[in-house]
Amino acid sequence: MATVRLGSRKIRVPGSRIQRVAIGILLVCVGFLGFLPVLGFWMIPLGIVVLSIDFHPVRRLRRRFEVRFGRWRQSRDVHRFGTKRSDDTHRRHV
């Protein structure tokens, strides 16, 4: 069974490529109905993450977004705290 890492969490996805593609497309399509109750726009990024397992162009777009978000977060921390902070200092230890 394949896994997808989102931040510090790992999510298991089906091992079959056909099932992953079907789930990814379904999440993206239903995500556009996010204005309806229960459904939400959160389904679009989740569908893109699932599709990125099998499709290189989608994987590249996701990776580009991750890098840009990481750089934005680092620059925000530098402006906010004056120095770069490691990821360990952002997490609460439970």
Secondary structure as GFF3:
##gff-version 3
##sequence-region A 1 94
A	DSSP	beta_strand	2	6	.	.	.	ID=ss1
A	DSSP	beta_strand	9	13	.	.	.	ID=ss2
A	DSSP	alpha_helix	17	31	.	.	.	ID=ss3
A	DSSP	alpha_helix	43	51	.	.	.	ID=ss4
A	DSSP	alpha_helix	56	81	.	.	.	ID=ss5
A	DSSP	alpha_helix	87	90	.	.	.	ID=ss6
###
